[in-house]
Amino acid sequence: MVFLLSSHNVFEYLIEQEICDPKEPYPSQISPKECKNFNLLVSFANGRHLLVKQERHDSQGNTHGEFWNEWRIQQFLQTFPALSPIRSLISEAIHFDPSRSIIVLNYLNDYCDLADFYYKEQRFPTAISAAVGAMLATIHRTTLEQQAYQDCLNQNGRETPIDKAPNLLRGLERIGPEIFGRVCADGLEFFRLYQCYESLGQAISELNAAWSPCCLIHYDLRLSNLLLHLEWEQVRSSAEPSIPRWFD
C-alpha cells in the first residue's frame, strides 16, 4: 500500500525515521507549501523548521524518482572537501526515503523565494541579479572540467548516467491535444512559438547537437528555485555570494 504523507502522520514519520525524538513536543505548526510536489513545512517551538517533500503519485501509485538527483548532489558535496565553497549555496537535505519518495530538508525560515520577492516588491535590484550570477559562477567554476566529480555522480546514480546527452527535441516531433492537460500556460506559449517559427526548432536542434557536459548545473533554474535572505540588503555587504541559494 502506498504511504501518503499528510499533516496527520508527518510527525510520526519523522519520529520513525529518527529525525525527531518521540519525547520532544508536537510541532507548533504544520503547513502545506504550494509546489509541484506535496510539501509540508513542519515548525517547532525551539525554532527548528523542516521541509518534508513527497513526490506526487500517478494513478498506478508510481513516481518519477525526481528526488534521487537531489539526494545525489547532497552526497556529492560531502565527498569532496574542495566543494566547500558551494555547500552553503545549496539547501541542505538531511534524509531521503526512496521507497516512499520522500526527502527532508532543513528549512531556511529567514529566506523567501525570488519569484515571491519580485511579485510582492515589484522591484528588481541589480545587486540581487549580480549575486545570483556570482553564485552560479562559483558553482560552475568550482566543478568545471573535473572528471572525478563526473565519475562520482555517475557512480551514485541509478540507471541514467549524469553525462548522458538529453534529447531536447523529445515530444516536439508530434504535438497533440493531450498537452493541454499536462502543460502550464507558459509551456503552451512555448509550443505556440515553436510551431510558428522554424528558426526556434533549428536552434533547439543545434543546441541538442552541441551539448557537452563540463560542470555542475541546476537543471531547473527558475526564480521560484532561488532563495533570497529576508534581510539581504543588510547582509550583502559582508556575505554577498550567499545572498541567494538554490533550492529544490
Steps between C-alpha positions, in 0.01 A plus 500: 500500500632844405594720796361850450640778712254728680494754779359226723783249456807714420618533861465126557695447179782727618515308828503167316795618291680623815502857376295608801502373857172347621543694825511841337183711486264473204577753225363846563382521138468271198412681180495407129735677259365535148720321248485229234581245774312456828694715746445547872679758712537363852586768758600445861488737798880485536543669160572185300330477160487196271369482145366152428442435130330205335471446127146478377390153390327418174184289469710181529670622817835570330732802502774621266777478761590868470650520848780258411699776330437740788636247749784406266620862503496503881721190512725646232560821698601301808748286306743771387645760745577728204126551455462681833458842324170388350351298789357812661335596170279189486214410733594215734315171471532283812298189410388312192247218489497360144240232577246772588637776274557732796785741565546719809689830499598751764268789418646849483233704673685828447489464120230543235501387140604758245180472294295588810731793581470648151122451493442668836763773485472585129862612498801336342827608665810440292681387816281188511566421134873543559488271804311232305758522224784474753339195662459319169851595391640358826319170448600471134860608556553270798378193312629582152676220310540271800486137388505373859181693574331364190603144588367542855161623381474214253595247768235629739232504233242236433477416131540812286858638492525862609686583179251336263399748233138614544259483210384861488272420208309227682128562476540774241479278192127452548299736719151372581201637695605307813751774583213726611453277804871473580661834424467836675410823318865598448569156355211532257637836388833329425326238285316778314827677424664171403232432242510856367876544459713242322812678627412401858499133406832541319654669805387214726642244255835681496503517880417131522794414270745731679420385855812406695510452881774697674377613843223471758179683406160537664297358210179670617617856553205730555418781741293280731805275548721786619485604865564856615583601857224714650763749620706483181567874494658483846709186442616551142795722594655224710369183330401598147565158336262330746205736454328257264495122534361247268216277611319185385 
